Amino acid sequence: MDFALREANSDMLRWLMEEYKLSAPEANLLMGTVVQNKIVTYFGTMATLIPRKYLEKP
């Protein structure tokens, strides 16, 4: 599970920096305050979610 969580968070950081042009510190700060992590399958697949209200349109 820890590997899946690490991978989900890494993907979210990459997405925030590429799509929303956030710097690494900005993306980490956003994730540290509003991120939601959910287990999406029985096998431990993880999803990292940020509510849209915290993101500006790119």
MARLUM-386762 format. One line per 4 residues: for each residue x, y, z negated of N, C-alpha, C, O, CB. Coordinates in nm, 3 decimals. Atoms other than C-alpha are relative to their C-alpha. Glycine has a CB too. Example, Ala and Ser with C-alpha at 12.3 -4.5 7.8 and 13.67 -1.06 7.14 Angstrom:
BEGIN
0.089/-0.119/0.000/1.230/-0.450/-0.780/0.090/0.120/0.000/0.194/0.118/-0.066/-0.099/0.003/-0.125; -0.082/-0.119/0.006/1.367/-0.106/-0.714/-0.077/0.109/-0.073/-0.026/0.220/-0.090/0.041/0.046/0.142
% end
This chain:
BEGIN
0.081/-0.119/0.000/0.000/0.000/0.000/0.086/0.126/0.000/0.052/0.223/0.067/-0.093/0.000/-0.119; -0.082/-0.120/0.004/0.279/0.245/-0.077/0.058/0.032/0.137/0.075/0.149/0.171/0.111/-0.015/-0.102; -0.049/-0.024/-0.135/0.418/0.197/0.274/-0.109/0.063/0.087/-0.083/0.156/0.163/0.050/-0.132/0.064; 0.112/-0.053/-0.078/0.075/0.262/0.426/-0.029/0.145/-0.038/-0.058/0.227/0.048/-0.126/-0.087/-0.020
0.023/-0.136/0.047/0.030/0.574/0.213/0.109/0.094/0.052/0.080/0.205/0.097/-0.005/0.005/-0.153; -0.112/-0.080/-0.051/0.374/0.704/0.311/-0.016/0.026/0.150/0.009/0.138/0.196/0.133/-0.071/-0.028; 0.017/-0.015/-0.144/0.301/0.644/0.680/-0.116/0.094/0.032/-0.105/0.177/0.122/-0.024/-0.137/0.064; 0.115/-0.088/-0.023/-0.042/0.813/0.663/0.036/0.145/-0.030/-0.002/0.235/0.046/-0.120/-0.044/-0.086
-0.040/-0.137/0.035/0.105/1.119/0.490/0.100/0.056/0.101/0.093/0.174/0.136/0.059/0.004/-0.141; -0.097/-0.045/-0.102/0.394/1.138/0.739/-0.070/0.038/0.129/-0.036/0.138/0.192/0.104/-0.108/0.027; 0.076/-0.030/-0.121/0.150/1.126/1.029/-0.077/0.131/-0.015/-0.083/0.210/0.079/-0.097/-0.114/0.032; 0.074/-0.124/0.023/-0.060/1.403/0.873/0.094/0.121/0.003/0.060/0.223/0.062/-0.074/-0.006/-0.134
-0.097/-0.110/-0.004/0.247/1.623/0.818/0.041/0.032/0.143/0.044/0.149/0.182/0.124/-0.035/-0.084; -0.039/-0.020/-0.139/0.357/1.573/1.177/-0.112/0.068/0.078/-0.088/0.160/0.156/0.037/-0.134/0.066; 0.115/-0.055/-0.071/0.006/1.651/1.305/-0.020/0.147/-0.037/-0.045/0.230/0.051/-0.127/-0.081/-0.033; 0.016/-0.139/0.043/-0.020/1.971/1.097/0.107/0.090/0.061/0.078/0.204/0.099/0.004/0.009/-0.153
-0.108/-0.081/-0.055/0.317/2.093/1.223/-0.011/0.014/0.151/0.023/0.119/0.205/0.134/-0.060/-0.036; 0.011/-0.006/-0.145/0.248/2.010/1.589/-0.126/0.071/0.046/-0.119/0.160/0.131/0.005/-0.139/0.059; 0.126/-0.055/-0.046/-0.119/2.100/1.628/-0.031/0.138/-0.058/-0.085/0.224/0.012/-0.112/-0.094/-0.034; 0.033/-0.125/0.067/-0.151/2.384/1.378/0.120/0.092/-0.019/0.108/0.199/-0.078/-0.062/-0.029/-0.134
-0.123/-0.081/0.003/0.207/2.514/1.406/0.037/0.046/-0.141/0.088/0.156/-0.159/-0.017/0.122/0.089; -0.042/-0.031/0.136/0.260/2.506/1.029/0.145/-0.038/-0.018/0.193/-0.133/0.044/-0.090/-0.073/-0.103; -0.137/0.039/0.033/0.612/2.502/0.894/-0.007/-0.119/-0.097/-0.113/-0.148/-0.152/0.082/0.121/-0.064; -0.002/0.115/0.091/0.718/2.201/0.687/-0.043/0.039/-0.142/-0.124/-0.032/-0.202/0.140/-0.063/-0.003
0.047/-0.039/0.134/0.679/2.389/0.355/-0.149/0.031/-0.006/-0.216/-0.003/-0.103/0.078/0.121/-0.049; 0.143/-0.031/-0.003/0.334/2.517/0.457/-0.085/-0.127/0.006/-0.185/-0.139/-0.065/-0.033/0.089/0.120; 0.074/0.126/-0.013/0.216/2.170/0.561/0.004/-0.079/-0.130/-0.097/-0.137/-0.171/0.056/-0.083/0.115; -0.011/0.072/0.127/0.347/2.015/0.239/-0.083/0.066/-0.109/-0.144/-0.004/-0.190/0.147/-0.007/-0.043
0.079/-0.071/0.100/0.182/2.283/0.027/-0.149/-0.027/0.021/-0.222/-0.052/-0.075/0.029/0.151/0.006; 0.140/0.029/-0.031/-0.151/2.232/0.203/-0.036/-0.142/-0.042/-0.139/-0.165/-0.105/-0.027/0.020/0.149; 0.027/0.140/0.036/-0.130/1.856/0.161/0.002/-0.020/-0.151/-0.076/-0.098/-0.205/0.102/-0.093/0.067; -0.009/0.015/0.144/-0.031/1.890/-0.202/-0.120/0.053/-0.075/-0.143/0.016/-0.190/0.122/0.067/-0.049
0.114/-0.059/0.069/-0.343/2.089/-0.281/-0.135/-0.058/0.040/-0.225/-0.066/-0.043/0.000/0.146/0.023; 0.134/0.039/-0.044/-0.629/1.952/-0.071/-0.011/-0.139/0.064/-0.120/-0.178/0.106/-0.050/0.099/0.097; 0.004/0.128/-0.070/-0.537/1.610/0.071/-0.084/-0.103/-0.076/-0.089/-0.105/-0.200/0.143/-0.052/0.021; 0.074/0.113/0.055/-0.760/1.308/0.017/0.056/-0.126/0.066/0.063/-0.133/0.188/-0.156/0.015/0.023
-0.048/0.127/-0.054/-0.617/0.958/0.057/-0.105/-0.106/-0.026/-0.157/-0.119/-0.137/0.137/-0.041/-0.063; 0.102/0.103/0.012/-0.856/0.672/0.124/0.051/-0.132/0.057/0.124/-0.134/0.156/-0.130/0.043/0.070; -0.028/0.133/-0.053/-0.817/0.300/0.172/-0.113/-0.029/0.099/-0.230/-0.024/0.062/0.009/-0.111/-0.114; 0.103/0.017/-0.102/-0.998/0.224/0.499/-0.024/-0.144/0.041/-0.124/-0.173/0.107/0.036/0.080/0.120
0.025/0.142/-0.029/-0.959/-0.153/0.532/0.038/-0.086/-0.119/0.111/-0.043/-0.208/0.079/-0.044/0.125; -0.030/0.097/0.105/-0.940/-0.454/0.306/0.149/-0.029/-0.006/0.201/-0.061/-0.113/-0.078/-0.129/0.024; -0.142/0.033/-0.006/-0.581/-0.506/0.418/0.091/0.114/-0.045/0.213/0.099/-0.041/0.036/-0.040/0.141; -0.080/-0.107/0.055/-0.466/-0.174/0.277/0.035/0.111/0.096/0.125/0.191/0.066/0.123/-0.055/-0.053
-0.023/-0.112/-0.090/-0.474/0.058/0.576/-0.047/0.128/-0.068/-0.156/0.132/-0.125/-0.072/-0.021/0.137; 0.030/-0.125/0.069/-0.469/0.414/0.446/-0.032/0.111/0.100/0.016/0.109/0.214/0.117/0.042/-0.089; 0.029/-0.120/-0.079/-0.611/0.740/0.582/0.026/0.121/-0.088/-0.009/0.122/-0.207/-0.148/-0.001/0.054; -0.022/-0.126/0.069/-0.503/1.089/0.482/-0.094/0.102/0.064/-0.092/0.122/0.185/0.151/0.047/0.009
0.102/-0.091/-0.050/-0.781/1.346/0.513/0.017/0.139/-0.060/0.052/0.154/-0.177/-0.140/-0.053/-0.030; 0.004/-0.138/0.046/-0.793/1.725/0.490/-0.130/0.058/0.053/-0.154/0.054/0.174/0.126/0.083/0.048; 0.126/-0.059/-0.047/-1.135/1.895/0.503/0.026/0.114/0.100/0.118/0.193/0.082/-0.081/0.053/-0.119; -0.017/-0.099/-0.108/-1.173/2.114/0.814/-0.005/0.144/-0.050/0.057/0.232/0.010/-0.107/-0.018/0.104
0.010/-0.137/0.048/-1.259/2.420/0.606/0.134/0.059/-0.041/0.146/0.181/-0.054/-0.094/0.006/-0.116; -0.133/-0.049/0.037/-0.891/2.443/0.508/0.091/0.022/0.121/0.204/0.068/0.105/0.066/-0.099/-0.094; -0.081/-0.013/-0.121/-0.768/2.448/0.869/-0.060/0.104/0.094/-0.180/0.105/0.118/0.011/-0.134/0.072; 0.045/-0.094/-0.103/-0.788/2.732/1.119/0.003/-0.072/0.134/0.078/-0.168/0.151/0.090/0.128/0.004
-0.001/0.060/-0.134/-0.864/2.646/1.479/0.132/0.034/0.069/0.177/0.148/0.064/-0.121/0.049/0.085; -0.130/-0.026/-0.066/-0.539/2.605/1.679/-0.012/0.090/0.121/0.088/0.121/0.186/0.064/-0.130/0.044
% end
